[in-house]
């Protein structure tokens, strides 16, 4: 991917990985537009990065997605990069009764949201000389963390969808990328995650991810996630046991 001169839309861009990507990509000479549900975070991020724009978006709401897509295309006709980064991760009782509201919200945010948004923008992206659709999945798409089974399953779903979409768009100008982070210091599951010494520092992850984005790779993988990526396959249950025992302190 050429890392300059793009018009880039990033969901979940007000904090964490989304904000890190937005700031790093703007610094490389791109027009960046971020979105999210929390207006205060969007305003804070764009104020700290003059020239960056924002638009409020609820990825759980199809009407919000349709409205934002229409606004984006009208205001930024050169839009050529979409990074589906918004997501939620909650722990749930996967071994027992699962809260239905949590189930629906996680599936809608992590799966239906990015698919609907990409669908709404895809025909426009096909008109661009070079376009990219990226999805932030997770190393947990390949080896799940059992207490967050729904979250991990949504990321595995996206990985499969990405493979299909990449194939279906292979003869167009749109390239489909997957960004699969390892455990990174963000507030995805709360403040403690942002300071967990077992997690990769956010700034290091962003630097390595931007470097990988600048290549021809379809999967954007940093070294810290490679063990999880290699864990998928015939021995995936053994890899799952190992990961979960590590986090359980066994």
C-alpha positions as CSV (number, residue, x, y, z in Angstrom):
1,X,0.0,0.0,0.0
2,X,1.2,3.5,-0.9
3,X,1.2,5.3,2.5
4,X,0.8,8.8,1.3
5,X,-1.8,10.8,-0.7
6,X,-4.8,8.7,0.3
7,X,-8.2,9.7,1.6
8,X,-8.8,7.4,4.5
9,X,-11.8,6.6,6.6
10,X,-11.3,4.8,10.0
11,X,-14.0,3.6,12.2
12,X,-13.4,3.5,15.9
13,X,-10.8,6.3,15.4
14,X,-11.2,8.2,18.6
15,X,-9.1,5.9,20.8
16,X,-6.8,2.9,20.9
17,X,-5.6,1.3,17.7
18,X,-8.0,3.4,15.6
19,X,-6.6,6.7,16.9
20,X,-3.0,5.4,16.6
21,X,-3.5,4.4,13.0
22,X,-5.3,7.7,12.2
23,X,-2.5,9.8,13.6
24,X,0.3,7.8,12.0
25,X,-1.4,7.9,8.6
26,X,-2.1,11.6,8.7
27,X,1.5,12.2,9.6
28,X,2.4,10.5,6.3
29,X,0.4,13.0,4.2
30,X,-3.1,11.4,4.0
31,X,-6.5,13.0,4.5
32,X,-7.9,11.1,7.4
33,X,-11.5,11.0,8.6
34,X,-12.4,9.2,11.8
35,X,-15.7,8.0,13.2
36,X,-17.2,6.6,16.4
37,X,-20.1,6.9,18.8
38,X,-18.4,9.1,21.4
39,X,-18.3,12.6,20.0
40,X,-16.1,13.9,22.8
41,X,-13.3,11.5,21.9
42,X,-13.7,12.3,18.2
43,X,-13.4,16.1,19.0
44,X,-10.4,15.5,21.2
45,X,-8.6,13.5,18.6
46,X,-9.3,15.9,15.7
47,X,-8.4,18.9,17.9
48,X,-5.0,17.3,18.6
49,X,-4.5,16.6,14.9
50,X,-5.4,19.7,12.8
51,X,-6.7,18.7,9.4
52,X,-8.2,15.5,10.6
53,X,-12.0,15.3,10.2
54,X,-14.6,13.3,12.1
55,X,-18.1,12.0,11.6
56,X,-20.3,10.3,14.2
57,X,-21.2,6.7,13.3
58,X,-23.1,4.0,15.1
59,X,-22.0,0.8,13.4
60,X,-24.9,-1.1,15.0
61,X,-27.4,1.0,13.1
62,X,-27.9,0.4,9.4
63,X,-29.4,3.8,8.9
64,X,-26.4,5.5,10.5
65,X,-24.1,3.5,8.2
66,X,-26.1,4.4,5.1
67,X,-26.1,8.1,6.0
68,X,-22.4,8.3,6.8
69,X,-21.5,6.5,3.6
70,X,-23.6,9.0,1.6
71,X,-22.0,11.9,3.4
72,X,-18.5,10.6,2.9
73,X,-18.8,10.0,-0.8
74,X,-20.3,13.5,-1.3
75,X,-17.7,15.3,0.9
76,X,-14.7,13.2,0.0
77,X,-15.0,12.0,-3.6
78,X,-11.4,10.8,-3.5
79,X,-12.1,8.4,-0.6
80,X,-10.0,5.3,-1.4
81,X,-9.2,3.6,1.9
82,X,-11.6,2.3,4.5
83,X,-10.3,0.8,7.7
84,X,-13.0,-1.1,9.6
85,X,-11.5,-0.8,13.1
86,X,-14.5,-0.3,15.4
87,X,-15.2,-3.3,17.7
88,X,-16.1,-4.4,21.1
89,X,-14.8,-7.1,23.4
90,X,-16.6,-8.3,26.5
91,X,-16.1,-11.3,28.6
92,X,-19.0,-13.7,28.8
93,X,-20.1,-17.0,30.2
94,X,-19.4,-19.1,27.2
95,X,-19.5,-22.2,29.3
96,X,-23.0,-21.3,30.6
97,X,-25.9,-19.0,29.9
98,X,-24.8,-16.2,27.6
99,X,-26.4,-12.8,27.9
100,X,-28.5,-12.3,24.7
101,X,-28.0,-8.5,24.6
102,X,-24.2,-9.0,24.7
103,X,-24.4,-11.6,22.0
104,X,-26.4,-9.4,19.7
105,X,-24.4,-6.3,20.3
106,X,-21.1,-8.0,19.8
107,X,-22.2,-9.7,16.6
108,X,-23.7,-6.5,15.2
109,X,-20.7,-4.3,16.1
110,X,-17.9,-6.7,15.1
111,X,-19.4,-8.5,12.1
112,X,-22.5,-6.8,10.6
113,X,-21.2,-3.3,11.1
114,X,-18.0,-3.7,9.0
115,X,-19.7,-5.7,6.4
116,X,-22.5,-3.2,6.0
117,X,-20.1,-0.3,5.9
118,X,-17.9,-1.9,3.3
119,X,-21.0,-2.8,1.2
120,X,-22.2,0.8,1.3
121,X,-18.9,2.2,0.1
122,X,-17.6,-0.6,-2.2
123,X,-19.0,0.6,-5.5
124,X,-17.5,4.0,-4.9
125,X,-14.1,2.4,-4.0
126,X,-14.2,0.4,-7.3
127,X,-14.1,3.7,-9.2
128,X,-10.8,4.7,-7.6
129,X,-7.5,3.9,-9.4
130,X,-6.2,2.2,-6.2
131,X,-8.4,1.4,-3.2
132,X,-8.1,-0.6,0.0
133,X,-10.6,-2.1,2.4
134,X,-8.9,-3.1,5.7
135,X,-10.5,-5.0,8.6
136,X,-9.0,-5.1,12.1
137,X,-9.5,-8.6,13.3
138,X,-7.3,-10.1,16.0
139,X,-4.7,-12.8,16.7
140,X,-7.6,-14.3,18.7
141,X,-9.3,-15.1,15.4
142,X,-6.8,-17.9,15.0
143,X,-6.4,-19.1,18.7
144,X,-9.4,-18.0,20.9
145,X,-9.3,-16.7,24.4
146,X,-12.1,-18.8,26.0
147,X,-13.6,-16.2,28.4
148,X,-14.2,-13.9,25.3
149,X,-15.5,-16.7,23.1
150,X,-18.0,-14.5,21.2
151,X,-15.5,-11.8,20.5
152,X,-13.0,-14.3,19.2
153,X,-15.6,-16.0,17.0
154,X,-16.6,-12.7,15.4
155,X,-13.0,-12.1,14.5
156,X,-12.7,-15.6,13.0
157,X,-15.9,-14.9,11.0
158,X,-14.3,-11.7,9.7
159,X,-11.1,-13.6,8.7
160,X,-13.2,-16.0,6.6
161,X,-15.2,-13.2,5.1
162,X,-12.0,-11.3,4.2
163,X,-10.7,-14.3,2.3
164,X,-13.8,-14.6,0.3
165,X,-14.0,-10.8,-0.4
166,X,-10.4,-10.7,-1.4
167,X,-11.0,-13.4,-3.9
168,X,-14.2,-11.8,-5.3
169,X,-12.4,-8.4,-5.7
170,X,-9.2,-9.8,-7.2
171,X,-9.9,-8.4,-10.6
172,X,-10.9,-4.9,-9.4
173,X,-8.8,-2.0,-8.1
174,X,-9.8,-2.8,-4.5
175,X,-7.4,-4.7,-2.4
176,X,-8.7,-6.4,0.8
177,X,-6.4,-6.3,3.9
178,X,-6.5,-7.9,7.3
179,X,-4.9,-6.2,10.3
180,X,-4.6,-8.9,13.1
181,X,-3.2,-7.3,16.3
182,X,-1.8,-9.3,19.1
183,X,-2.5,-8.3,22.7
184,X,-2.0,-4.5,22.7
185,X,-2.1,-2.0,25.5
186,X,-5.5,-0.3,24.8
187,X,-8.7,0.1,26.8
188,X,-10.6,-2.4,24.7
189,X,-11.6,-4.4,27.8
190,X,-11.0,-1.6,30.3
191,X,-8.2,0.6,31.8
192,X,-6.2,-2.4,33.2
193,X,-5.6,-3.6,29.7
194,X,-3.9,-0.3,28.8
195,X,-1.2,-0.9,31.4
196,X,-0.9,-4.7,31.3
197,X,2.9,-5.5,30.9
198,X,2.0,-8.7,29.0
199,X,0.5,-6.5,26.2
200,X,2.4,-4.9,23.4
201,X,2.9,-1.1,23.8
202,X,0.5,0.7,21.5
203,X,3.1,2.9,19.9
204,X,5.3,0.0,19.0
205,X,2.4,-1.9,17.5
206,X,1.4,1.2,15.4
207,X,4.9,1.7,14.1
208,X,5.3,-2.0,13.1
209,X,1.8,-2.0,11.6
210,X,2.4,1.0,9.4
211,X,5.6,-0.5,8.2
212,X,3.7,-3.7,7.2
213,X,1.0,-1.7,5.6
214,X,3.7,-0.2,3.3
215,X,4.3,-3.6,1.8
216,X,2.3,-5.7,-0.6
217,X,1.1,-8.0,2.2
218,X,-2.5,-9.0,2.4
219,X,-2.3,-9.9,6.1
220,X,-0.8,-7.1,8.3
221,X,1.0,-9.0,11.0
222,X,3.5,-7.8,13.6
223,X,6.1,-10.3,15.1
224,X,4.1,-10.5,18.4
225,X,1.1,-12.1,16.7
226,X,2.9,-14.7,14.7
227,X,2.6,-17.5,17.3
228,X,-1.2,-17.0,17.3
229,X,-1.3,-16.9,13.5
230,X,0.7,-20.1,13.3
231,X,-1.6,-21.7,15.9
232,X,-4.5,-22.1,13.5
233,X,-4.7,-25.5,11.9
234,X,-4.8,-29.2,12.9
235,X,-3.4,-28.4,16.4
236,X,-5.5,-25.4,17.1
237,X,-7.1,-26.9,20.2
238,X,-3.6,-27.5,21.7
239,X,-2.7,-23.9,20.9
240,X,-6.0,-22.8,22.6
241,X,-5.2,-24.7,25.7
242,X,-1.7,-23.2,25.9
243,X,-2.9,-19.6,25.4
244,X,-5.7,-19.9,28.0
245,X,-3.4,-21.6,30.5
246,X,-1.0,-18.7,30.1
247,X,-3.6,-16.1,30.9
248,X,-5.0,-18.2,33.7
249,X,-1.6,-18.4,35.3
250,X,-1.3,-22.2,34.9
